[in-house]
């Protein structure tokens, strides 16, 4: 039945995915793994062998299913193994095993061994990125254009769905109201395009110019020798520490070539953009350049465009902080952190204006980069009133007390303490389980889902995958209590999850889990829309849920909802705040 024999290297989660995806296509003879505790055992009911035995399997294809494929492939080469492939899967938390995957032939390592760092060349291309691509074009802005245009670089843009797309989409939707014409540079086809929401395309003004450049080189195995050097040049142009850059390049050459995709996999897309952008855009006709992250590599495009077209103001918008992202545990002594810190430092110092989404994030950038207060501003996320057209219809009282959470659970953002509080309320006979309905709507990591199912001893929780944006709002409007999980780490005090503003507009009681003194707590107090509790304050959470539950029985709400304070987070008003930034820069 099967004509090709394979061995999967990696007896872990990605190896399990590879097994389930490939078992009907190949004869999977065994696994291999560097963990000595796994050798001799069975994984997916198949034997796990020692890696040093692989030299005996010369007629087998070895497929690496591990994030450490760079180190592993070099290890296999030392064993004399040459038929090496690497497995990539779009969503490691997926349990359907039906999503996008690819198997790449291991690249020619000489593509990486030949990387060079040319200090003299760097001096030339820093102010003229075209030289990286063997071109020397230039353009001078004449300021004669009557129509004000902003060139927007946003990797995440419709039809890509999710919370990260909303900010840029709404700015694009409403800039015309203020006399600005947006031109959007975004990705076309890409491997990571999971969870599309094509309904969002309808919100883009029909006359908006959208430049879609495919993201074709999303992993290290696809990059050519030329592309690798181009990416290194792009990074090197932002790194002042030559010793650090040399260490980074040596690491790529000799340990893990995957790290060429720094700060994220989209750097290869940025490379493609920079190679083509001047043949597409007439920079004489651009008034403002605006870049928005995540992914953070998008700002590298803004950096080089500012260096070359120095009289065009550049605004860098950080939807999330970068090296001090509160949800990431980056080791500050680690080489990769230091390199990304260098990138971020030069981006922040070069941009004409920095935009952050919370007051605490603004303070963090001022403190960490020693920039003046006038250089950075806070423009929060918000809600689009047009998305709430359905609110004109009166929603009937729910048959069950309904708790809904919209959005993604990942890393440190998980609802465990909430579930424990609900369990205790039922055990104490304060709430009848028959009168409870709980929904978690959105993507979540597999291990979080497993833990939720383990804690959900009363089988109350219904888990729904990502649904289109408006549909998710309509669904959330049926809630009696909206759950907002931010996390328990002190660092997340400065984080506004984007959905909180849509929660405000729904005018439903909100239960938030974030540290005391967080921006979320301040926002809920200011708008009188809900209460915030420390993540582990199970007793406080129980009391609030019980109060809301008892009021639900009387068809009442707990909170007062200050309409005047809620309305300032309308996307139209927030777009006006962005336009003020643009106009101020043009007046300088």
N, C-alpha and C positions, 0 to 999 in steps of 0.2 A: 504493500500500500504506500509506504513512504520510501522515497528514493534517496533522501538526503539525511545523514545523521548529524546531530548537533550535540554539543555540550554547553550548558548554560553556566557561566561563571557568575556566582552571586546567589547564595542561598538566603535571601532576605526578601523584603517586600517587593522590590523591583524584579527580583528573580521569580517570585510567585506570579507577578503580572506577566512576565515573559513566558512562563510555562503555560499559563492559561490562554494567552494569545497565540502561541506558536504550536501547541500540542497537536492541533489538527492539520498542521502544515509540514511538520518535520518529525523525525523519530528522535525524541529527546532521550538520550541514553543515560545521562547522569548530570549531576551538578558538580561544581567545584567551588571551593571557598577558602579564603586565607584564615578563617577562624578555625583553629585546630579543634575546638569543641564540637564543631559541626561535622568534621571529617569522620567518616565511618557511620554516621547516622543517616536517616532518610529525610528528605525535604520534598514536599508534594508527592510523597510515596516513592521517591526515586533516590538512589544512593548518592551521597556526597563524597567525592574523592579528593585526595590531596593534590594541590596544583602541580607539584613536581612530577606527578604521573602523566600530565597532559602531553608530554613529549612522546608518549606511547600511542597517541591517538592522531597520527599524522593525516589520516583520511577523514577527519572530522572537522566540521566548522565549529569554531569556538565563538559563542555569542556572549559578550560581557553585558550583564544587567546590573550595573552598579554606578553610583555617582562618582566613584573613584576609578573610572575607566582609563584615565590617563596613566596612573601608576600601574594598574593591573596589566594594561596592554604592553607596557615596557617590561614588566615582569615576565610576561608570556614570551616576548621576543627573546629574552635571555634563555628561556627553556627551548628555544628553537622552533617555537610555534609561530606560524606565519599566516594561517587562514583565520584571521581575527576580525570579528564584527562587533558592533556596539548597538545595543538596543535602547531606543528612546521611546518613552510613552508620555502622552500629553498630561495625564492626570493621575499621579501616584495614589491618590485616595479613591480612585474609581474601583468599583467591584463588579462592574458589568463586563469588563474586558473587551469592550466593543468600540472603544474610542481610538483616536488617531495614534498610530505608532509608526516607527520606521526603524530599519536596520541598516546601519552605515558600515561600509567596508572601512577598516582602520586606515587612516591616511598615511601618506608617505612621511615618515618622521623627519626626513631631510627638509621638508617644508618649514619645520620649526627650528631645526638646527642652524638654518641659514639666516635667522633673524639678526639684524645688526642695529646698533644704536649709533647714529651719526649726529654728533653735536653740532657740526657746522651746518648740516642740512636743516636741523631743527631751527637754527637762528633765522633761516630763510622762510621756512614754511609756517612758522608760528603766526606771521602776519599775512600769509597768503596760502591758505590751505590747498589751493588748486595745484600747487607744486607737488603735493603728495601723489597726485594722480597724473603727473607729467604734463600739466597744463599751466598756463600763466595768463589767465584772463583777469581783467579787473574792470571795475565799473565805479563811476562817481555819481552819487545821488544829487540831483539838481533841485529837489524840493519844489518842483513846478507842478506836480500832480495835484489836481483839485480834489480828487476823491481820496480820503484817508484810508490806507490799507495796512492791515496787520497780518504778517506772515506767521502762522501758528504751527508749531511743531508738536504734534501729539500722537504718540504711537497708539495709545488707547483711544479709539474713536469708533463710532458706529460703522459697521454692524456689530462690533465687539460690544458685549453687554457687561453688566456688573456695575457696582457702585462707582468704580474709578472713572467711568466714562461720563458721568453726569455733569461734572463741573465744566469740562471743556465744551461738551455739547450745548449746554445752556448759554455759555458765553457766546458761542458761534450763533446760536439762535437769536440772541437779543442785541448783538453789537450793531446791527443795522438800525436799531431804534435810536442810536446815538450818533449816526452818521459815519460809522466805520464799516469797512468791507473786509471780512475775514477771508484769508486764503489758507487752507488747511493742508499741511503735509503730514500724511499718516501712512500706515502700512496697508498693503494690499493683501495678497495671499500670505498666510503665515501658519506655521505648524501649531502655534499656541492658540489659534482661534477657536477656543472652546466656549460654549455658552453664548452663542450669537443671539442678538435681539434685533432683528431686522425692523421691528416696529419703530425703533429709534431713528431710523433713516428718514421717516416722515417729518421729523422735527427740524431737519436741516433746511434752511431757506433754499429755494430752488435755484437761485442764481449764485450759490456759494461754489467757488472753485475748490475742488478737492483733488489733491495730487496724491495718488496711491502708488507707493513704491513697494514691491513685494519684498518680504523678508525670507530670502531663499537660503541663507547661510546661517542657520540657527544653531549649529554645533561645530565643534572644532574640526571634525572630520571632513566637513564640506568645504572648508576654506582652502583656497589655493595659496601657493607660496607668496604670490603678489598681494593677495588680500590680507594675509597674516602680517606682512610687513607694513601695509597701510594702516591696519588697526594699531599696531605697535607705535607707529608714528603719531597717530591721533592721540594716544595716551601720553606718549613721551612729551608732546607739546605742552601738556598741562602739568608736568612733573618737574619741579625745580631741583629735586634731590637726585643727582646722577647715580649715586651709589645705590639708592633704593630702586631706581629703574633697572640697574644692572642685575640686582638680586632677583627682581621680578622676572626679567627675561631669562635668566639662568634657571629659575624655577620652572618656567614654561618649557624650556628646552629639555630639561633633564628629569623633571618629576611629573608635572601635570599640565599638559598643553590645554586642557579645558579652561584654565584660568586666563587664556588669551581673551576670553569673553568677559572682560572686566570693564565696567562695574556690573554688567548684566549681559544676558544673551543678545540684547538688542543693539549692542555696539556694532555688530556686523551689519545691521540694518542702517544705523547711522553712517557707517562707512559707505554703503550704497547710496544713501541720500546725498552725502557730501560730494560724491563723484558725479552726480547727475544734476544737482540743484541749480547750478548756474546756467545749464542749458535749458532749464524749464522756467526759471524766474528771472525777470528783469528787475534787478535790485534798485535801479533808478526810480522804480515805481512803488517802493516799499517804504512806509513811514515808521513802522515798529516791528521788531522781531520779538516773538513771544514763544517761550518753550515751557512745557509743563511736564513734570515727572510725578509718579513713576511711569516707566523706567527712567532711572537717573541718567543713563547714557544720552538721552535726548538733549540734555543741557550742553553736551560736548559740541553738538551742532551749533548751538547759540554762541558758544565761546569762540569758535573759529570764524563764524560770520561776523561777530563783533570786531574781532581782530582785523579782518580784511575791510569791512565796511564800517569803519569806526564812527562815522557820523549818523548811523542808524541806531537809535536807542534799542537796547535789549532788556526785556523783562523776563526773569527766571522765576517761575511759579513752582513752589514745592508743595504738592498735595500731601506729601509725607516728608518728614525729615529724612536725611540720607544716612550719614555715618552714625548719627545719634538717634536713629529710628528706635522708639521704645519697644517695638516688638521683635527687634533683632538683637541677638547676643553676640556682638562683635568684640573680639579680644583686641584691646587697644595696642598691645605689643605685637600683634600679628602683622606680618608684612602686607597682607591684602588690605587690612584696615588702614595702615599708614598710606598706602598708595591711593586708596579711595578718598582718604582725608585730603591728600594733596590735590586730587581732582576737584573735590568739593570746594576747597579753599580758593583755588584759582577761578572757579566758576563764580563763586559768591563775590570775590573781589573785582572781577571783570564786568559782571552785569551792571547795568545802570540802575536797576531796581530789582529787589527781591520781594516776592510775595509768599507769605506763609498763611496757613489756614486757622491758626489759633494764636491768642495772645502769648501763651507760654512758649510756643514754637518761635515766635518773633524774639522773645527775650533770650531764648537759647542760641539763636543765630548771632545776636548782638554780642553775647558773652563769649561764645566759642570762636568767633571769627573777628572779634574786635572791630565790627563795622559800626558806623554811625547810625543813630536811630532813624535819621531821615532817609536812609537807603533802603529800609525794609518796611513793609506795611502788612497789615493783617486784613485779608479778605476771606471770610469764612465760606464754607459751603452753604447751601440753602435749599429751598423748595421752589418749584415752578407752579404758580397758581393754576396754570392751564392744565396741569396734570391731575387736578382735583375737581374736575368738572362733575364727577359722579357724586360729589358731596351734597349736591342740591337735593338729592333724593334722601328722604328720611330712612335711616336704617333701623329696622325693628330690633327690639331687645332679643339677645341671644337666648336660646333654650338652655345653653350651658355657659358657665363663666369661662370666657375664652381668652387665653393668653397666646400672643403671637410674637415671634422674633423674626425680623426680616434681615437677611444678610448672611455673611460668611462667618463660620467658626473656624479658627485656625490658631496655631501656635499657643499663645497664652490666653487667647480669647475663647473661652468655653463656658457653658452654663451649668457647671456641676453644682455649685452652691445653691443655685435657684432650685434645681431638682431635689436636692436634699431638704430644702425648706418646704417644698410641696409635699414630699413624702412624710415629713414630721406633722404637718397640718392634718393630713389624712389619718395618720396613726393616732393623733390626739383627738380625732373625731370632731375637729373644728370645721373641716370642709369635707363634703361628701364627694368621693371620687366620681360618682355618677353625674355630678354637676360640673365637672371640669373638662375643658378641652384645651390642649396645648399643641401649638404648631411651631416648628422650626423650619423656616423657609430660606433656602439658599445652599450653596456648596459648603461642605465641611470635610476636613481631613478624615481619613478612614479610622484612625485610632480614636479620634474624638467621637465619631459615630458609635464605635464599639463601646466606649466608656458610657455614653449617654444611654445606650440600650441596656447596659449592665445596671445603671443607677435607676432606670425607669421601672421600678418593681411593680407598679400598678398598670403598666402598659397604657399610659395616658398620652404619650408624645407621638405626634404624627410628623414625620420628617419628609419635607418636600424639597426636591432639587430646584435649581434656578428656574424662575418663571419670568416672562417679560415684565418690564418695569411697571407699566400701568396696571397690569394684572396683579402684580405684587402689592401695589398700593391699594387697589380695590379689596384685595384679600385682607390686608392689614387694617383696613377701615372697619372690619367686622370684629376687631378685637375689643375686649373690655379692659385689657391691660397689655401694654406693649413692653416687651422685655428688651433691654439694651445692655449687652455685656461688653464692657471695655477691658476689664482685667484687674489684677491685683498688684501689679508691679508699680512702684512709685513713679516710674518713668512715663506710664500711660496717663498720668494726671494731665498732660498737655495735649491729649488726643481727643478730637471730635470725630467719632464715626460719622460718615456722611449721611447715614440714614436718620440721624437724630433730628435733623431739620424737617424732614418729611414727617417724622413722628410728631413734631410740634404742630405742624399744619393739620394733622389728622384730629388733633384735640381729643386724644384718648389718654387716659392715665398712663404714665410712663414709670417703669421700674428700671433704674440704672444700677449697674454694679461697677464702680470705679473707686479709686482712692479718695479719701476725704480731702476736700480742697481742690478737686479736679475742675478743669474747665467745663466738663459735663455737669457737675454739681452746680456750678455757678450759673450755667445756662438754664437749667431746670428751675432753679430758684428765681432767676430773673423773669422767666416767662410764666412761672407758676403752672408748669405742665406735668410735674412729676417729682419723685423723690429718688435720691441717690443713696446707696449704702456701700460700705466697705465690702469687698468681694466675699469675705468670710463672715460677715455679720448675718448669720443665718437667722438669729432671733429677730433682728430688725426687719429683715426681708419677710419673715413669717407674719409679723404684725401688720406690715403694710399690705401684703397680699390679702390677709384676712379682712382688713378694713375695706379694701376695694371690693372684695367678694360680698361682704355684707351690704355695701352700698349698691352693688349690682342687683341684689335681690329687691332693692327699693327703686330700681331703675334710676339711680343717681351716680354721679362721678365724685371722685375724691378731690380733684384739683380744680382751681378757679379759671386758669387759662387767660393770660393777659394778651388780648388780640393786638394791641398796639406794639408790644414788644415782639410778638411773633412775626408781624408783618415786615420788620426790618430785614428778615432773612429771605425775602422774596428774591428770586434769581434776577429779575429785572433790575431791582435796586442794586444788587451786588455787581451786576454787569456795569452799571453806572459807576460804581467804585473803581472798577478796573479801567474804565474809560478815563476817569480823573487822573489815574496814574499815567496813561498814555499822553494825555493832553499836557500834563505838567512836564513830562520829558521833552515834548516837542517845543515847549516854550523856553527851554534852557538854551 
